[in-house]
């Protein structure tokens, strides 16, 4: 398969997988909420957030696996490939055993750590055991995913995810409609990823026939993996502190019910961020290629044009949630949850400022210049935990959201643009104007249209919501169309980089 065809398949499948995940999550979450109730749903979010910290124990092995599988497969070094995979498998198995022990012990102390209603205590312990055990088993099994990514078979990962997500949704709807509860939903949620991972293991073994055995486990391979994954590990820890601590803090100082109200606003912000992040991932290999060839001019163009593209995608979602946020929440989960709008606003603004610079993050990873970012986001995560704990009691879930928002604002406004501009030799003012002037101007008509529609045709249900949203998007789309035709959405720099990355010959514009 040619590089171009493979890239197209990977991108299309990534967008398809993201669309399915968002659609299923958007419509399944209120279904689960209304069938389980606030307390059980909050407990669900709490346990999954708590066990989400298990990802810290990856120690960056997954990223190392992806890199070296690609490298050794390209060089045809089967012996090093066997040593890498066997050493990673052994390490993951040891980590899985440790996490299984941690899960068994932790299940006895769930009630001492969080405010859980007595009638849900048994379910909380069983749920913790189920989720924790599945994640522990998933560590050694998950090596197949790293192999497929290293082989650039992202489309296999994405299609298996799509099938698993759809099957999970159907089964959850079935068991809830037939009177089953929280534990049945959890069993489906944790078992399907394991089945999917086993399927990937079969596929990976078929694509990459290597030898397995104790003799291929060695310290040199472990050291190589650890050295590369060290910085990634810091970012993993920071990510858990930044995005997985809120439910734990709220569950500790408030209640499981409060988690439900927080998660509604936070999840809408997450959906928007996932759309932009999925688009920006193409800039990592592109900037890596240009950095290797020393083409910094093209990297600078990608830096500006790529972040402009991220803003053009992020801004309309931000505008829609600011103007229509209460309507979205009411149509999604019901009018009694519209108080989550304050959490939505507190998280949305800093998230927007951060996500509109997603290309910057990808360039740093592509150039292997992400160490400073790792330390900054780690400090952000620590500050998030400290501020959220300090503010959650006097201000409730809004205080937790503010504690998350302040450090993220500092990263987005103070560190990231200045660091990138200094690294690439681009004036900060030039970057801000060229990247964000047009996305900002093009959002103004959408703001006016949505404000008028909400004033005279306030949306309470999906049909009204869709009508108002379509009117706003029509205004925004007209402006974007003008921009595409007059200025070229991606810019000449990204076009040249895409063609060079795919190995095509390109004539300069106007030639």
N, C-alpha and C positions, 0 to 999 in steps of 0.2 A: 504494500500500500504506500502511495506517495505521501510525502510530508504534508502536502496541502490537504489531501483528502482526509488524512488522519486528524489534522488540526480542525477541519470543518466538522468532522464527526464528534470530536471531543467537545467543541464549543456548543454545537447544537444539542448534544445530549446533556451538557451541563445546564443550559438554559431550560431544557425540557424537565430535567430533574428538579431544578429550583422551582419552576412553575407548579409542578405536581406537589412538591413539599409545602409551598405556600398555600395553594388551594386547599389541600387536605387539612393543613393545620388551621386555616382560617375558618373552615366550615365544621371541622371536627371538634375544635376546642369548645365552642358554645354547646355543642351536643353533649359532650362529656360533662361539662360544667352543670348543665341543667339536670342531667340524670344522676350525678353523684352528689351535688350540693356544694356549697361554699367550703365547708370544713374538709370534706374528702378531697375536693379538687385542690385546695391549698396544700393538703398533706402530700398529694401527688407531686405538685411542683416542688415542695420542700425536699422530698426524698431524692428526686432526680437532680435537684441542684446540689444537694449534699454529696451524692455519689459522683457528680460531675467532677469533683476534685480528684477522683481517681486518675483522671487524665494527666495529672501532674507526674505520675509515676512512669509516663512514657519516656521521660528524660531525653526527648529529642531523637529517640531511636528511629521513629517512623520517618522523619525527614532524612536521616542518614541512609536509611534503607532505600528510599526512593532515589537518592543521588547515586549511590554506589551500584545499585542494580543496573541503572542506566549506563554508568561508566563501564562496568565489567562486561555487560552484555555487548556494548559497542566494541570493546577491545577483544572480545571472545575469550576472556580469561575465566574459564569454567571453575578452575580450582579456587580462585579468590571469591568467585560468586558463591560457591558452596560454603566456604568458610564464613562469608558475610551472613548468609541466610541461616546457617546452622547456629552461629553464635548469637544472632538476633533472636532466633527461636528459643534457644536455651535461656537467654536473659529474660525474655517475655514470660517464659514458663515459671521462672523463679519469682518474678514480680506478681504473676497471677496467683501463685500459692500464698504469697505474703498478703495480697489483697483479700483472698478468701478468708484467711485468719482474721484480718482486720474487720471484715464484714460480720463474721460470726460474733466477735467480741462486741462490735459497735451496736449490734441489734439489741443487746441487753441494756443499753444506756440511752436509747432514743428518747425515752420519756424524761430523762434527767437533763437532757440538753435543750429540749424544745417544749413549748406549751402545746400539749396534745390532749384533746378531750379524752376522758377515760374510756368512752365507748369506742374510740378509734385506736387505742393503744395496741391491741393485738394485731390489727391490720397494719399499723405502722411498723411493727417489728417484722412481720412477714414480708411487707413490701420492701423494707430495707434489705432483708436477706435475699429476696428475689432479684432486685436491681443490682445490688453489690456483687452477688454471685455471677450473674450474667456478664458483668463488666470484667470480673476477674478471669472468667473463662475466655472472654473475648480478647484478652491481651495476646496470648499465643496464637489464637485462631486468626487474629487480625493481621498477621504478617502477610497474608495473601493480598490484602489491599495495597500494602506498600510495594509488593512485587509488581502488581498490575500497573500502579502509577509509574514505577520505575521503567516499565516497558512501554509507557505512554499509551496504555490501554484504558484511558479514562472513560471511554464510552462503555466499556464492560462494567466498570464500577457504577456508572450512572444508570444504566439500564437495569441492573440488578437492584439498585436502590429504588427505582421507579416501581418495579414490580412489587417489591417488599412493602413500599409505602401504601400502594393501592390495596394489597391484600390485607395489610394491617387495618386500614380504614374500614374495609368491608366487615372484617371479623369483629372489630370494636362496636360498630353500629349493631351488628347482629346480637352480640351478647348483652348489650345494654337494653336493647328492645325486648329481650327475653328475660329481663329481671336480674341479671347478674350484676355484680358490683365492681368495686375498686380493684380487688385482687385479680379478677378475671381479665380486666383491661390491662393490668400490669403484666400478667402472664403472656398475653398476646404481644405487648410492646417489647418485652425483653427477649422473647423466644425467636421472633421473626428475624431480627438482626443476626442471631447466631446461625440460623438456618441459611441465611443469605451468605454469611461469611464462609460457611462450609462449602457452599456452591462455588464461591470465588476461589477457595483453596483447590478445588478440583480443576477449575479453569487455569489457575496459575501453574499448577503442576504439569498440566498438559502443554502449556506454552513454554515453560522453562524446566526442562528435564535436567535436574541436578542430583548429586549424590547426597544422602543424608547419613549422619553417624556422629558418634562422640568425637572421633578423630578430627572432625572439621571445626570443632569448637576451640578457639585459641584466643590468647590474650591480645595479640597484635590486632586482630579484627575488632575486638571489643574496644581497644584503645582508639582505633581509627573512628569507630562509630561514636564514641563518647566525645572525642575532640570536635567533631563536626556538629554534634547535636547539642553542645553546651549552650550556645547562644539561643537556640530554639527552645531549650528547656526553660530559660529565663522568661521567654515570651509566653510559653505555655502557663507558667506560674502566674505571670502578670494577667493573662487572659482570664484565669479562674478568679483571681481577686477582683478584676474589673467587672466581670459579667456574671459570675456565679455566686457572689457573696450576698447579694441583696436578699434572696429568699431565705438564706440561712440566718441572716441578721434579723429579718422581720419575724421569722419563726421563733427565734430565741427571745426577743424582747417584746413581741406583740402576740400574734396568734397565727394559726394556719389560715383562718378566714381572711386575715389582712393580706396574706400572700396572694390570694386570689385577685383582690382588687389591684394590687401592685402589678401582677403579671399581665393583666389585660392591657394596661397602657404600655408596659415595657415590650410586650410581644409585637405590637404594631410597629414600634420603632425598630425592632429586630428585623421584621419583614422588609422594611425599606432598606436597611443596611445590607441585607443579604442580596438584594437585587444589584446594588452597586458593586459589592465585593465580587460577585460572580462575573460581572463584566470586566472588572479591573484585573482579574487574574491573568489575562492574556499579556499584560505588560511585564510580567516577571521574566519569562524566557526571552522576550524581545529585548529587554534592557540588558539581560545577561549576555546575549549575543553581541549587541552593540558595544558593551563594555569590553568584551574580549577582543574586539577588533579596534578598539580605541576611538570609536566614532561618537565623541561626546556631543557634537552638534546635534545629532539625531536624538540623543538622550534628552537634551534640553528641550527639543521640540516636543518629544513625547511627554515630558514633564508638564509642559503648559497645555498642550492639546488634550492629553489624556485626562488631566484634572478638570479641564473644561467639559469634557464629555461626561465625567462623573457628576459634575454639578448639574449638567443639563438633564440627567436622569434623576438625581436626588431632589432637586429643587421643587419640581411639581408634586412629588409625593409629600414633601414637607409642607408645601402650601395647602394641599388638600387636607392634611391631618390637622393643621392649625385652624383652618376655617371650618372644616366639617368634622373635626375630631369627635365631638359629642354625638353627632349623627351616626358616624361610623360605629362607635361603641354601642349605641342604642340598637342599631340594626343588626349588629353582630351578636351581642350577648344579652341585650335587654336594657331598658331605661334605668333600672336600679343600679347599674354599674357605671353610669356616666360620671360619677365622682372620680373615676380613674383618669379622667381627662387632664387633671392637674399633674399627675405622674407622667402622662404622655408628653405634655408641654415641657416639663422640667428635663426630661431625657432627650426630647427630640432636637432641641436647639444645639446642644453640644455634639450630639451624634451626627447631625447634618454637617456641622463644621469639620468634623473628623472624616466622615465618609466622602465628602466632596474632594478630599485629598487622598483617596484610596490609591491612585496611581503613584503617589509619592512613596507609600509603603512598599508597593510592588517593585519600584525601581531600586529601593534600598536593598531588598532581598535579592534582586537580580544582579546587583553590583557587589553583593556580599559586604555591604556597608551598614548592616542593620544592628550592630552591637550597641551603638548609642541609643537607638530606638528601644532596644530591649531594656536597657537600664531605666530609661524614662518611663516606659509603660509599667515597669515594675514599681517604680516610685508612685506612679499614678494609682496602681492597684492598692498599694499600702495606704495611701492617703484616702482612697475611696472607703476602705474598711474603717479607718479611724473616724472620718467625718460621718459616715453613715451610722456608726454606733453612737456617736455623740448627738446626732440630730434625730434619730428615730424615736426616742422616747418623748421629747417635747413636741415634735412635729408629726409623728406618725409615719406613714408610708411616704408622704411627701418629703419628710426630712431625709429618709433613705435615698430618695431620688436626687435630692439636692446634693447629698454627699457623694453621689456618683457623678453628678453633672460638673461640679466645680473642678476636680482634677482633670476631667476629660477636656474641659474648656481650655485649661492651661496648656495641655499637650497640643490641642488643635490650633490655638491662637499664637502661642509663644514659641514652642519648640519646633514643630514640624515644618512650617513654611520657612522659618529662618534657617534651620538646619539644612534643608534641601537646597535653598537658594545659595547658601554659602558653599555647599558641596559641589554644586554644578556651575557656580559662577554666574548666577542669574540675579539681577536686582530684584529685591522683594516687591517693590512697587510695580515693576514690569510684570512680574508673575501674577500678582493679584489682579491687575487691570486686564491683562490678556486672557487669564483663565476664567475670571468670574464676572466681568462686566456684562457680557451678553446674557449669560444664564440669569443674572439678577434682573436685567431689564425685561427679558422675555417672560419672567414670572409675574410682572405687574398686571398685565391684562387678565391673567388667570385669577389673581387675587380679587380683582374687581368683579369679574363675572361670578365667581363662587360666592362672594359676599352678597351680591344682589340675589342670586338664586336662593341662598339660605335665608335671606330676609323675607322673600315673597313666596318661596316654595320650600319651606324647611323640611328636610328629609327625616322621616321616622323609620322608613322601611327600605329594603333593597331597591325596589323600582324607583322611588324618589331619589335615593342616593345615587343610583346609576345615572339618572337623568341630569342631576346637578353636576356630577363628575364629568360626564360627557361634554356638557356645555363649557366647563372650565378647561378641559383638555383640548377642545376645539380652538379656543382662544390661544392656548399655549402652542398647540400644534401648528397653527398658522404662522406664528412667530418663528418657530423652529424651522419650518419649511423655508421661510425667507432666508434664515441664517444659513441653512444647508446650501441653498442655491447661490447665495452671494459670497459666503466666506468659507464654505466647505467644512462640514462638521468635524471630521477627524484632523484636518489639516494636512498639509503636504508632508510634514515630518513623519507622521504616523504612517501615511501611505507608503513612503519610501522604506520605512523600517519594516513594514509588513512584507513587502515584496522581497526585500533583502533577506529577511528571516526565512521566508519560504523558498529561497534560492532562485527567485525569478529575476530576470533582467528587466529593468525599468528605465524608460527614458524620462529625463527631467521634464516637468510640466512646460508646455509651450515649445518643446523641441520639435 
